[in-house]
Amino acid sequence: MNSRSYYACRLPGEREIFAFAAEHPLRGITGEGFTIAPFSNDPDGIFTIPPEHPLSIDALPVSLSGHALPDTPANDHRSEILAIKEALCGQGKIVAARKITVKGTPDPKATFLSLCRAYPRAFVFLFHTPASGTWIGATPELLAEISGDTLSTMALAGTRPGGTGGPWDSKNMEEQQLVTEFIISTLSHLYREVIPAQTLTLAAGPVEHICTPITAAVPIDSHDLRSRVLSALSPTPAVCGSDRKSAIRLISQYEPDGRDYYGGYCGIQGKYFVTLRAARIFADGVTLYSGSGITPLSDPDAEWEETRIKAETLLPHLKFIEKR
């Protein structure tokens, strides 16, 4: 197993690729570098990979290990959705996720470059630490951009096939509203000014989402602000649920393998993104994670289809090494 940590990433709308390796990741959100946090936001799983050794993509010290996880059976996914709907008692939202595995010998570097070409507006990332394993993805969702006393974020929820057009249905609008209300309420405890912008439809590969940009300014208390903001926002209802504690309990019950770093966050230079449209890379395959927001209006078959469409963000761009 490779013991060195590394990362490569490309910010939305930019061309420059940052790629670095480090002998050891630092625990927590520490100084410069690439920060990763798991879905659980457990402090023991938060690391920053310092930019010790600049590298080209071709020179990243990729060495893969472990076995890819099995696909989530359709019946298990349906059971989770039905249990969530019952637990919601007519209101709220909880996200159900499933795993999709593609077997083969992965080529992470080629996959990363393919994602960069395909999604110029996404945050494209590839990272590895001994604790986290190797992850790759192209996420459309900004968790927080923190610059001085100002913060930018977005409420991103609701999903339909890209280019659908027309008004959004009530299920997706309700899902989006729950996320927006959570972010505004959370930030109001940290900033004196929290301002949502006009809601829009955001294209994200094969799908599109409802997006409400939100800005916050004038911190109530600047002490350790970055850590407090990230801890308060993650995981958001967009990847967890409107009642975080209840959602995490149900998710841990019905997704026994856990989510690891899927649904957490990663980022660089004060810009942190939700680790969505993400996959873990193993020696013998790639395990993708795909989720959807479950509300009392959800249909299990439609939610399964939504996760299939979301997985198409990565599936066509996975590259494998051909055996000779």
C-alpha positions in Angstrom: 0.0 0.0 0.0 1.2 3.5 -0.8 1.9 5.4 2.4 2.3 8.8 0.9 -0.7 11.2 0.7 -1.4 13.2 -2.4 -4.1 15.3 -4.1 -4.9 16.8 -7.5 -7.7 19.2 -8.0 -9.1 21.8 -10.5 -11.3 24.6 -9.3 -14.6 25.5 -11.2 -14.0 27.7 -14.3 -10.3 27.4 -14.1 -7.6 25.5 -16.0 -4.8 25.2 -13.6 -4.4 21.9 -11.9 -2.9 21.7 -8.4 -1.1 18.5 -7.6 1.0 17.8 -4.5 2.3 14.9 -2.4 3.1 14.9 1.3 4.8 12.4 3.6 2.1 12.6 6.2 -1.3 14.4 6.3 -2.0 16.7 9.1 -5.0 16.1 11.4 -7.7 18.8 11.2 -8.1 21.9 9.1 -4.6 23.1 9.2 -2.9 25.9 7.2 -2.4 25.5 3.5 -3.2 22.4 1.6 -6.1 20.1 0.6 -8.6 19.4 3.4 -10.8 16.3 3.5 -13.7 15.5 5.9 -15.9 12.4 6.0 -19.7 12.3 5.9 -19.8 11.9 9.6 -17.7 15.0 10.1 -15.8 13.1 12.8 -12.8 15.2 13.8 -10.6 12.0 13.7 -11.3 11.7 10.0 -10.6 15.3 9.0 -7.1 15.8 7.4 -5.2 18.4 5.5 -2.7 17.2 3.0 0.1 19.9 2.9 1.5 21.0 -0.4 5.0 19.7 0.3 6.0 18.2 -3.1 4.6 19.8 -6.3 4.0 17.2 -8.9 2.6 16.8 -12.4 -0.5 14.5 -12.8 1.7 11.8 -14.3 4.0 11.9 -11.3 1.3 11.3 -8.6 2.4 8.3 -6.4 -0.7 6.3 -7.2 -0.7 2.8 -5.7 -4.1 1.1 -5.2 -5.2 -1.6 -2.7 -8.3 -3.3 -1.4 -11.4 -4.7 -3.0 -14.3 -2.7 -4.4 -17.5 -2.9 -2.4 -20.6 -4.8 -3.7 -23.5 -3.0 -5.4 -26.4 -2.0 -3.3 -29.3 -4.5 -4.1 -32.4 -2.8 -5.5 -34.5 -4.4 -2.7 -32.3 -3.0 0.0 -32.5 0.5 -1.5 -36.3 0.3 -1.7 -36.4 -0.9 1.9 -34.4 2.1 3.0 -36.6 4.5 1.2 -39.8 3.0 2.6 -38.3 3.1 6.1 -37.3 6.7 5.7 -40.8 7.7 4.4 -42.3 6.1 7.5 -39.8 7.8 9.8 -40.5 11.2 8.3 -44.2 11.1 9.5 -45.2 13.4 6.6 -42.6 16.0 6.7 -38.8 16.6 6.2 -36.2 14.9 4.1 -33.5 12.2 4.5 -31.0 11.2 1.8 -30.7 7.6 0.7 -27.6 6.5 -1.1 -26.5 3.4 -2.9 -23.2 2.0 -4.3 -22.5 1.1 -7.9 -19.3 -0.8 -8.6 -17.4 -1.2 -11.8 -14.7 -3.9 -11.9 -11.3 -3.6 -13.5 -7.9 -2.1 -12.9 -8.5 1.7 -12.5 -6.4 4.4 -14.0 -7.1 7.3 -11.6 -4.9 9.9 -13.5 -6.6 9.3 -16.8 -10.0 9.4 -15.1 -9.2 12.7 -13.4 -8.1 14.3 -16.7 -11.3 13.0 -18.4 -13.4 14.6 -15.7 -11.6 17.9 -16.0 -12.4 18.0 -19.8 -16.0 16.9 -19.3 -16.9 19.3 -16.5 -15.2 22.7 -16.7 -17.7 24.2 -14.1 -17.2 21.4 -11.5 -14.6 21.0 -8.7 -12.7 18.0 -9.9 -10.6 16.2 -7.3 -8.4 13.1 -6.7 -7.0 12.5 -3.3 -5.4 9.8 -1.2 -4.4 9.3 2.4 -3.7 6.0 4.2 -6.7 6.6 6.4 -9.2 7.6 3.7 -8.1 5.5 0.7 -8.3 7.0 -2.8 -11.2 9.1 -3.9 -12.1 10.9 -7.1 -15.0 13.0 -8.3 -16.5 16.1 -10.0 -18.8 17.9 -7.6 -21.1 20.8 -8.6 -21.8 21.8 -5.0 -20.0 24.6 -3.1 -20.2 24.0 0.7 -18.4 27.3 1.6 -16.0 29.8 0.1 -14.6 31.8 3.0 -12.7 35.1 2.2 -12.1 37.4 5.2 -15.4 38.3 6.7 -17.5 37.1 3.8 -18.8 33.7 3.0 -20.5 32.3 -0.2 -22.4 29.1 -0.3 -25.4 27.5 -2.1 -28.5 25.6 -1.3 -28.5 22.8 -4.0 -31.2 20.2 -4.1 -33.8 18.8 -6.4 -32.8 16.7 -9.4 -34.1 16.0 -12.9 -32.6 15.1 -16.3 -30.6 18.0 -17.8 -32.5 20.2 -20.2 -35.9 19.3 -18.9 -37.1 22.9 -18.8 -40.3 24.3 -17.3 -41.3 24.6 -13.7 -40.0 22.1 -11.0 -42.4 19.7 -9.4 -43.6 20.0 -5.8 -41.3 17.2 -4.5 -38.2 18.8 -5.8 -39.2 22.3 -4.7 -40.0 21.1 -1.1 -36.6 19.3 -1.0 -34.8 22.5 -2.1 -36.7 24.7 0.4 -35.6 22.5 3.3 -31.9 22.9 2.3 -32.3 26.6 1.9 -33.9 27.1 5.3 -31.3 25.0 7.0 -28.4 27.0 5.6 -29.9 30.4 6.3 -30.8 29.4 9.8 -27.4 27.9 10.5 -25.5 30.8 9.1 -27.6 33.3 11.0 -26.0 32.0 14.2 -22.5 32.8 12.8 -23.0 36.0 10.7 -25.1 39.2 11.2 -26.0 39.4 7.5 -27.3 36.3 5.5 -28.7 37.1 2.1 -30.1 34.5 -0.4 -30.0 35.4 -4.1 -32.6 34.5 -6.7 -33.1 30.8 -7.2 -32.0 29.3 -10.5 -31.6 26.0 -12.3 -28.0 24.7 -12.3 -26.8 22.2 -14.9 -24.5 19.5 -13.6 -23.5 17.0 -16.2 -26.5 14.7 -17.1 -28.8 16.3 -14.5 -29.8 19.7 -13.3 -30.6 21.0 -9.8 -32.4 23.9 -8.1 -29.8 26.3 -6.7 -30.1 29.2 -4.4 -26.8 31.2 -4.0 -26.4 32.5 -0.4 -23.9 35.0 0.9 -23.1 35.9 4.5 -21.1 38.8 6.0 -20.0 40.4 9.3 -19.2 37.4 11.6 -20.6 37.5 15.1 -17.4 36.0 16.4 -14.3 35.5 14.2 -12.5 33.1 16.5 -11.9 29.8 14.6 -14.6 30.8 12.2 -13.6 28.5 9.3 -13.8 25.4 11.5 -17.1 26.4 13.0 -18.7 27.2 9.7 -17.7 23.9 8.1 -18.7 21.9 11.2 -22.1 23.7 11.3 -22.9 23.2 7.6 -21.6 19.7 7.0 -23.4 17.4 6.3 -26.1 19.6 4.8 -29.7 18.4 4.3 -28.7 18.0 0.6 -26.7 14.9 1.5 -28.0 14.0 4.9 -31.4 15.2 6.1 -33.4 18.0 7.5 -33.0 16.5 11.0 -29.3 15.6 11.0 -29.3 13.4 14.1 -32.3 11.3 13.0 -31.0 11.1 9.4 -27.6 9.9 10.4 -29.2 7.2 12.6 -31.3 5.9 9.8 -28.5 6.1 7.3 -26.2 4.1 9.5 -28.9 1.5 10.0 -29.7 0.9 6.3 -26.3 1.6 4.7 -24.1 -0.7 6.8 -20.9 -0.1 4.8 -21.1 3.6 5.6 -20.4 6.5 3.3 -16.8 7.3 4.4 -15.8 10.5 2.5 -18.8 10.5 0.2 -21.1 13.4 1.3 -18.3 15.0 3.4 -16.3 17.9 2.0 -12.9 18.6 0.4 -11.3 21.8 -0.8 -8.4 24.1 -1.1 -7.6 27.9 -0.8 -10.6 28.6 1.4 -13.0 26.9 -1.1 -14.7 23.8 0.2 -17.0 21.5 -1.8 -19.4 18.7 -0.9 -17.9 15.4 -1.9 -20.6 14.5 -4.4 -20.5 12.7 -7.8 -17.7 10.8 -6.0 -16.2 7.3 -6.1 -13.6 5.4 -4.1 -10.9 3.7 -6.1 -9.7 0.2 -5.2 -7.1 -2.1 -6.7 -9.8 -4.2 -8.5 -12.5 -1.7 -9.3 -14.3 1.6 -8.6 -17.2 2.0 -6.2 -19.5 5.0 -7.0 -21.9 6.5 -4.5 -25.1 8.1 -5.6 -27.9 9.5 -3.4 -31.3 11.2 -3.6 -33.4 13.1 -1.2 -36.3 11.2 0.2 -39.4 13.1 1.2 -43.0 11.9 1.9 -43.7 12.4 -1.8 -40.9 10.1 -3.0 -41.5 7.1 -5.2 -38.8 4.4 -4.7 -38.6 3.6 -8.5 -38.1 7.2 -9.4 -35.4 7.6 -6.7 -33.6 4.6 -8.0 -33.7 6.1 -11.5 -32.4 9.4 -10.1 -29.4 7.7 -8.6 -28.7 5.9 -11.8 -28.7 9.2 -13.8 -26.5 10.9 -11.3 -24.0 8.1 -11.6 -23.7 8.9 -15.3 -21.6 11.9 -14.2 -18.7 9.6 -13.5 -19.4 6.2 -15.3 -18.6 7.3 -18.9 -15.3 8.8 -17.7 -13.9 6.0 -15.6 -10.7 4.8 -17.2 -9.2 1.4 -16.7 -5.8 -0.2 -17.5 -6.1 -2.9 -20.1 -4.4 -6.1 -19.3 -2.1 -7.6 -21.9 
